[in-house]
Amino acid sequence: MLALPFPIIDPVLVQVGPIAIRWYALAYITGILLGWWLARRLVARRPTVATTEQVEDFVTWATLGIILGGRFGYVLFYRPGYYLTAPWEALYLWQGGMSFHGGALGVILALFLFAHSRKLDVLFFADRIVCVVPIGLFFGRLANFVNGELWGRVSDVPWAMVFPGAGPEPRHPSQLYQAGLEGLALFGVLMWLVSRPWMRARPGLLSGAFLAGYGVARIIGEFFRQPDAYLGFLFAGATMGQLLSLPMVAIGIWLMLRARRQGAPGAQPLGIQQESVALSLGKKLAGK
């Protein structure tokens, strides 16, 4: 069986004495910085939902939500039995083990708390923030590939690879599939949606599109990814990632349907109403 050679890349990018900068950490940093840069521009689009300064403040909240939620989610969803016997190891972030679903819950909690403290509309603010999340997902999956972890199932496709530590069988490079689905494809869809003013005017629509879109992308990607050895296949042959994604799809669809109803004529946000009044007044003055 033919297979492509896995490109061995040192997971440590730079090391100076005991200090090491890993590709995985660089992926997180790059995703957060690019997301911050883009979110500052998205929140300023009409209807304006926050200031650029508030986005900068939220970066710290989001980072804590990602790290704490991601780690807690991994402990709770994937290896609860192990960490019950060694709970202190839950703090060993350098040993790896993060859950996107846990990180998502952490960021959602951070969004609610931050929006409440700044008196912002939670859904409108979340709609702009979720549009930048696929950037981090893309770089995170690339880091998984560089680390040679979370490899795919055994396959005979021409681009299958033999991953170090995964045995002699060639496997799907599922990390790259997920980078394309959860990162590039989802980012493209959200950028198209957020570019439409009538989409931005419906609170919860973009948040719902992200949740449903990620859930579908993750469910598809899991068909090519090898389940974690300590979990294997679960209910009806599904993986943990697929089961955790099902509620995301359901909540996402509900948010989009809710936003569609609330987006009916006469239910426009204040910013849109003010803009329409200003345009009408300007036309009347121009006519005089």
C-alpha positions in Angstrom: 0.0 0.0 0.0 1.5 3.3 -1.1 1.6 6.3 1.3 3.0 9.8 1.4 5.8 10.3 3.9 4.8 12.4 6.9 6.7 15.7 6.9 8.5 15.4 10.3 8.5 18.9 11.8 9.9 19.7 15.3 6.9 20.7 17.4 9.2 23.2 19.1 9.8 26.3 16.9 12.4 28.0 19.0 14.0 27.1 22.3 16.3 29.3 24.4 17.4 27.5 27.5 14.3 26.2 29.4 12.0 28.5 27.4 10.4 26.8 24.3 8.0 28.3 21.8 5.9 25.5 20.3 3.9 25.5 17.1 0.8 24.8 19.1 1.2 27.9 21.2 2.0 29.9 18.1 -1.2 28.7 16.5 -3.2 30.0 19.5 -1.4 33.3 19.5 -1.8 33.8 15.8 -5.4 32.9 15.8 -6.2 35.3 18.7 -4.2 38.2 17.2 -5.8 37.9 13.7 -9.2 37.4 15.3 -8.8 40.5 17.3 -7.7 42.5 14.3 -10.7 41.4 12.2 -13.2 41.6 15.1 -12.3 45.3 15.6 -13.5 46.0 12.1 -16.6 43.8 12.2 -18.1 45.4 15.3 -17.9 48.8 13.6 -20.2 47.8 10.7 -23.8 48.9 11.0 -25.6 48.2 13.2 -22.6 49.1 15.4 -22.5 46.6 18.3 -19.4 47.7 20.3 -16.4 49.9 20.2 -12.9 48.8 19.2 -11.8 49.4 22.7 -14.4 47.0 24.0 -13.2 44.3 21.6 -9.6 44.8 22.9 -10.9 44.4 26.4 -12.8 41.2 25.4 -9.6 39.6 24.1 -8.4 38.8 27.6 -11.9 37.4 28.5 -11.9 35.2 25.4 -8.4 33.9 25.9 -9.3 32.8 29.5 -12.5 31.2 28.2 -10.6 29.3 25.5 -7.8 28.0 27.8 -9.9 27.3 30.9 -12.9 26.0 29.1 -10.9 24.0 26.6 -8.9 22.3 29.4 -12.0 21.7 31.6 -13.9 20.3 28.6 -11.1 17.9 27.8 -11.0 16.6 31.4 -14.8 16.3 31.6 -15.7 15.0 28.2 -12.7 12.9 27.3 -10.8 11.6 30.3 -12.8 12.1 33.5 -11.8 8.7 35.0 -8.1 9.4 34.6 -8.2 12.9 36.1 -10.2 11.6 39.1 -7.2 9.5 40.0 -4.7 12.4 39.4 -6.7 15.7 39.5 -3.6 17.8 39.8 -2.6 16.8 36.3 -5.6 18.8 35.0 -3.4 21.8 35.5 -0.6 20.4 33.3 -1.5 22.4 30.2 1.9 21.8 28.7 1.1 18.1 28.3 -1.7 18.9 25.9 -5.3 18.0 25.9 -7.8 20.7 24.9 -11.4 20.3 23.8 -13.0 22.7 21.3 -16.5 22.1 22.7 -15.2 23.0 26.2 -13.4 26.1 24.8 -16.7 27.1 23.1 -18.6 26.9 26.4 -15.8 28.9 28.0 -16.1 31.7 25.4 -19.9 31.7 25.5 -19.7 32.2 29.3 -17.1 35.0 28.7 -19.4 36.6 26.1 -22.4 36.7 28.5 -20.4 38.0 31.4 -18.6 40.6 29.3 -21.7 41.8 27.5 -23.6 42.1 30.8 -20.8 44.1 32.4 -20.5 46.5 29.4 -24.3 46.6 28.8 -24.0 45.3 25.3 -26.5 43.2 23.4 -25.2 39.7 23.8 -26.4 38.2 20.5 -25.4 41.2 18.4 -21.9 41.2 20.0 -21.6 37.4 19.7 -22.6 37.6 16.0 -19.5 39.6 15.2 -17.1 37.6 17.4 -18.0 34.2 16.1 -17.1 35.2 12.6 -13.4 35.3 13.5 -13.3 31.9 15.4 -12.6 29.8 12.3 -9.2 31.6 12.0 -8.1 30.0 15.3 -9.6 26.7 14.3 -7.6 26.7 11.0 -4.3 27.4 12.7 -5.1 24.9 15.5 -5.7 22.1 13.1 -2.5 22.9 11.3 -0.7 22.7 14.6 -2.3 19.2 15.2 -0.8 18.1 11.9 2.6 19.5 12.7 2.5 17.6 16.0 1.5 14.4 14.3 -1.5 14.0 16.6 -5.3 13.4 16.2 -4.5 11.5 13.0 -7.1 9.9 10.7 -8.4 6.4 10.1 -6.6 3.8 8.1 -7.1 4.5 4.4 -5.8 3.6 0.9 -6.3 7.0 -0.7 -3.3 8.2 -2.6 -2.6 11.0 -0.1 -2.7 8.8 3.0 0.2 9.2 5.4 2.0 7.0 8.0 2.0 9.1 11.2 4.7 8.5 13.8 3.2 6.6 16.7 0.1 5.6 14.8 1.4 2.2 13.5 2.5 1.2 10.1 -0.8 1.7 8.3 -1.3 4.8 6.1 -4.1 7.1 7.4 -6.2 10.1 6.4 -4.5 13.4 7.2 -7.8 14.3 8.9 -6.2 17.3 10.6 -5.9 19.0 7.2 -9.5 18.0 6.3 -10.7 19.7 9.5 -8.6 22.7 8.8 -10.3 23.1 5.5 -13.8 22.5 6.8 -13.8 24.1 10.2 -11.4 26.8 9.2 -11.4 27.9 5.6 -14.9 26.8 4.5 -16.7 28.0 7.6 -14.7 31.3 7.6 -15.8 31.9 3.9 -19.4 31.3 4.7 -19.4 33.6 7.8 -17.6 36.3 5.9 -20.2 36.2 3.1 -23.0 36.3 5.7 -21.6 39.2 7.7 -21.0 41.2 4.6 -24.8 41.4 4.1 -26.5 44.3 6.1 -29.8 42.4 6.4 -27.9 39.4 7.9 -26.1 41.6 10.5 -29.5 43.2 11.5 -30.9 39.9 12.8 -29.5 39.2 16.3 -28.4 35.6 16.6 -28.4 34.7 13.0 -24.6 34.7 12.6 -24.1 33.0 15.9 -26.5 30.3 14.8 -24.8 29.9 11.5 -21.5 29.4 13.2 -22.8 26.8 15.7 -24.6 24.8 13.0 -21.8 25.2 10.5 -19.1 24.1 12.9 -21.3 21.2 14.1 -21.8 19.9 10.6 -18.1 20.4 9.7 -17.0 18.6 12.8 -19.4 15.7 12.3 -18.1 15.2 8.7 -14.5 15.5 9.8 -15.0 12.9 12.5 -15.8 10.3 9.8 -12.2 10.4 8.7 -10.5 10.9 12.2 -9.4 8.0 14.4 -11.3 8.2 17.7 -9.3 8.6 20.9 -8.0 5.2 22.0 -9.4 5.6 25.5 -12.9 6.4 24.2 -13.3 4.6 20.8 -16.7 4.6 19.2 -19.7 5.4 21.3 -23.5 5.4 20.8 -24.5 3.9 17.4 -20.8 4.0 16.2 -20.6 7.8 16.7 -17.5 9.5 18.2 -17.5 11.8 21.2 -16.8 14.8 18.8 -19.9 13.9 16.8 -22.1 13.5 19.8 -21.0 16.8 21.3 -21.6 18.5 17.9 -25.2 17.5 17.6 -26.5 20.0 20.3 -24.5 22.7 18.5 -26.3 22.0 15.2 -29.7 22.0 17.0 -29.0 25.2 18.9 -27.6 26.9 15.8 -30.7 26.0 13.7 -33.0 27.3 16.5 -31.0 30.6 16.7 -31.3 31.1 12.9 -35.0 30.4 12.9 -35.5 32.8 15.9 -33.4 35.5 14.2 -35.5 35.1 11.0 -38.7 35.7 12.9 -37.3 38.7 14.8 -35.9 40.1 11.6 -39.3 40.8 10.2 -40.1 44.4 9.0 -40.6 46.7 11.9 -38.2 44.8 14.1 -35.0 46.4 13.0 -32.3 47.3 15.5 -32.1 50.9 16.6 -29.0 51.6 14.6 -30.7 50.5 11.3 -33.8 52.6 12.1 -31.7 55.7 12.9 -29.8 55.2 9.6 -33.0 54.9 7.6 -34.5 58.1 9.2 -31.3 60.0 8.5 -31.3 58.9 4.9 -34.9 59.9 4.4 -34.3 63.3 6.1 -31.3 63.8 3.9 -33.2 63.2 0.7 -36.0 65.6 1.8 -33.4 68.3 2.5 -31.7 67.7 -0.8 -35.1 68.0 -2.6 -35.6 71.5 -1.1 
